[in-house]
Amino acid sequence: MCGITGYIGYRDAFPIIINGLKRLEYRGYDSAGVVLYDGNQINLSKTKGKVSDLLKKFDSDLSKTGNLGIGHTRWATHGEPNDINSHPHTSQSGNLVLVHNGIIENYSSIKQELIGRGYSFQSDTDTEVLVNFIEEIKKQNNVKLGKAVQIALNQVVGAYAIAVFDIDKPDEIIVAKLGSPIAIGVGKDLEEFFIASDASPFIEYTRNAIYLEDGEMAIIKKRREVIVKKINDDTNVDAKIQELQMNLGEIEKNGYEHFMLKEIHEQPRAIIDTFRGRLLPEEGIIKISGLENNMKRFLNAERIIIVACGTSWHAGLVAEYIFEEFVRVPV
């Protein structure tokens, strides 16, 4: 799983986003990134590795000022884990900045269409395709960011939770959800808003939260009520603000009595998330980042060794029989 955090308000966004990413580390990730906007320029840093590695890059190179920002921890699907493929991603103009959890299944055809219109891409990700797709729609239809996001998401196939902003409208963030979780923390007197994959990053600041349902998007503006819409038909939805009664530990356990029970019930979703972007039945292949460059070594392997502990060891015992039956290599 990936993690999203974001902030728009009157505080410095950087510590809120960084601490939020640390609280989402339990979701697993291989790279991290943060972007801040201070009203004049964006300060963006992303890196393969841990949030602590990202913090070092900011300490040495970039300004931490800004009341608007979004952060992300990525578990690689499209594109190998490296600095370039990490989020956030910017549009070609540099005006739009976006983070994304999930998989855009038809990103390849959209990418080819955008290349035909003069776009070029720095990364291998579906996320960079999405942010440029939104920008192209915004430009061609002369519409606001929220409308461009809605049009784009009605044309993509897949699952997502996104957060995106336009540096020309620094008082606004757009978020949307289909299949991946996203929560909005509502600050006192609407002076600030928080965005996160779950409530743990903002529980110390506010207990008022809006949880988007699948197929919904939200327009978040400082000192304004959050506007929630259906993505498919643009109809307004009642933005129900819930008062969170759980503490931080309970939020991280998602209401389950303990983490083991949570992980047991999350297994179907975890399997689906693992297959997304990797199991491609239409192409008849399994695509795992990093395998292509080492394919000859794998094909010539004389023995497979599985190293595991706990329940993973039990899974390894099952895999031993499956691998030996189909691959005909000792395990």
N, C-alpha and C positions, 0 to 999 in steps of 0.2 A: 504494500500500500504506500501511497504518497501522502504528504501532509501539506496543508495550505494554512498560512496565517496572513492577516492583513490588518491595517489600521488606517483610519482617517479621523482626524480630530485636532486637538490643541496640544497634545503631549508630543514628545519626541517619539517617533514611531520605532526607531531602531531597537531599543531594549525590549519593547513589547513584542516585536516580531521575533527577535532572537530567542527570548525566553519561551515564546510560544512554540517555536520550532523544536526547542529542547524537550518540551512537554509532549511533542508528537513523535519523538524518536522511537517510542515503543512500536510505532507502525512499521518500522523498517525503512531503510533508504540507502542509497549508495552515493548520493551527491546532494548538494544544497545550494541555495541562492537567495539573495535579498536585493530588492531595488527600493530606493528612497527617492522622493522628489521634494526639493526644498523651495519650489516656486520659480527656480531659474534653470536648474539642470537635474538630470537623473544621475544618481550614483548607484551603479549596478555591479554586483560581484557574485560570481557563482563558481563552484569548484567541485570536483570529484572528491569525495571524502566526507568528513563529519562537519557538524555545525561549528565545532571548535576550530576546524581548519578555515572555515568561512570567516569566523571572527578574527582570525589572525590577518587575513587579507584586508579586512576593513581597517584594522588597527594600523596597518602599515601604508595603505594606499588611498583610502577613500574617506570622504566626509560622512559623518553619521547624522547630520542634521536633516530635518524634514518631518512634517506632520502627516505625510502620506507615504504608504509603502506596502509592499506585499512580499511574502517570503514563501519558500517551497523546499520540501525535501522530496527527492525523486527516487523511485525504484525503476530502473531502466526497462522500457518495453521497446519503443521504436528508437533505435540508435543506442550505441554502447554507452556505458557510464564514463563521461569525461566532462571537462569544463564547458565545452561548446554546447553539448546536448543538455546540460543542466538548465533548469528554469531559474528566473523568469526569462521569457523571450520577448524581444521587441519587434515591432513591424519594420518594414524596410525604411519607412520615413523616420523611424525613431519616436513617433508620437504615441503609439499604443504599446502598452506593456501588459503581458498576460502570464498567469500561471494556470496549470491544468493538471488535474488528476483524471486518469481513465485512458481510453483508447478511441481515437477517431479512425474507424475502419476504412472509410473511403478517402483517406487523406491523400493517397497516391494520385487519384484522378483529379482531385482539387489542386494538388501541387502542379500537375502538368498543365492544367488550365491557367494557373497563375504564372508559370514560367512562360507560357505563350503570350502573356500580357506584359512581360518584361520584368517579372520578379525573379530575384535570385535568392538562394538559401544558404545559410552558413552551417546549419545543423542537419541531422538526419531525422529530426523529430516531427511528429504530427502536430505538436504544439506550435512550432514556428509557422507551419502551414495555416493553422487556425487563426493566429493573430493577423497574418497577412490577408487571409480571406475576409476577416471582419473589416480590415482597413479598406480593401478593394470595394466591398459592398458599401461601406460608409461613403467612399469617394464617388462611386458610380451613381448612387441613389441620392446623394446629398442629404443624408439623414444623420440624426444624432447617434451617439455610440450605442445607446440602449436598443434602438431600432435595428442598427446594423448587427448587433449580437443576436437579436431575435431572428432576423432573416437568415443569418449564417447557420444558427443551430437548427433551423428547420430544414437545412440542406445536408447537414452532416449525419453520418450513421455511426453509432457507437455509444459509449458511456463517458460521462464527464462530470466534473465539478470545476468551474472556472472562476477566476477573479481577474478583471481587466480594468485598466483606467487609461485615460487620454490626458497627456500632459497639458493640452489646451483647456481641459476642464478639470482642474486639480481638486475640485470640491466634490467629486463623484467617483464611485466605484460601482461596477456592474458585476454581479455574481449570478451564476446559473447552475442548475443541478439536474443530472439524469444518471442515476445508478451509483454515484459516488456522493458521500455525505458532505454537507456544508451547513454551517451555523453562523448566525449574525448576532453579535452581542450589541445591545442597545444601551448607550451610556446615558447618564443623567441629563435631562433637558435636551436630548438629541444633540449634545455638543460633540459627541464622539461615537464611533462605531468600530466594532471589532469583527474580523472574519476569521473563521477557523474550520478545520475539518471536524472538530468536536469542541465542546465548550471549555475544555481544560486550559487552553491558552489565555482565556479572558475571564475566568471565574473570579479572580481576585479584583477585577475592575468593575464588573457588573454581573448581576444574576438575572438580568432580563435578556431573553434570547428569542430569536425567530429561527425556526428550522424549516428550510425549504423542502417541499415535496418534489418527487420526480416530475420533470417537465415544467418546473417553475424557475423564474429568474427574478432578481430584485435589483432595483435602482436605489442606490444608497447615496444620499447627499447630506452634508453637514447641516444641522438645524432644520431638517425636513423629515417628515414621516417616511418610513421605508415604503416604497411602492413595489408590490409583488404582482407579477403577471404570469399568465399561462404562456408558455413559449409558442405553442401551436396556433393559438388564435388571438393572442394579445389582450385577452380579457383580464380585468383586475381581479385579484384574489385578496381576501381579508388577511392582512398580515398579523397573525395572532402572536402576541408577545407572551411568552411563557416565563414565569418566575421559577428559576431553578432552585430546587430544594436539596440537591445532592452536593456533597463536598467533592473536592478534587479527586480523591481516590475512587469515589463512586462513579464519577463521570468517566474516568479512565477505564473503569470496568464496565461501562455502558449499562449499568443497572443490574448486572449479574453479581452473585454473591462473592465470587472470586474469579481471578484471571483464567484458571483452568476451565471453568464452566463457560466463560466468555469465548475462549478459543475453540472449545468444542462446538458451540453453536455457530461460530463464524466459519467453520470448515467449508460449507458449500460456497460461500462468498469468496473465501480465500482461494479455493480451487478455480473458480471462474476468473478471478483477478489474475491468477498465475497463468492461465491459458490465454488470456487476452493479449493479442499482439504476438503471440508465440506459436499457438496452434492455428494453422491456416489451412483448414480443410479444403477450401476451394482451389488452393494451389497445390494441395497434397504434400505440404512440407511442415516441419517444425522449425521455427526460426528462433534461435537463442543468441543474443549478442555475445560476440567473442568466439563462437564456435567456428565461424567461417574461416577465420585466419589460422585456425589450428586443425582444420578438418583432416588433413593427411595424417597427422599424429593420432587422431582418434580412430581413423579407419584402420591404421596399422597397429593398434594396441593389441598386445598379447594377453593382457590381464587387466581387469577392472578391480579397483580397491574402493570400497565404500567405508568411509569413516564417519561415525555418528555416535550419539549418546541419547539416553532417554527414549522418548517415543520415536525419535528419528531413527534410532537403532532398529526398532521394530519395523519401521517402514523400509529400512535398508535390507532387512532379512527377506521381506517380500520382493523387493527389487532384485535381490540376488537371483531368485528363481526366474523372474520375468526376463532379466537381461540374459541369463544363460540360455533360456529357451529360444529367444528370438535373435540374439546376437551371436550365439555359439562361441562365446569367449568366457574363460574361467573368471568367476567373480569371488 
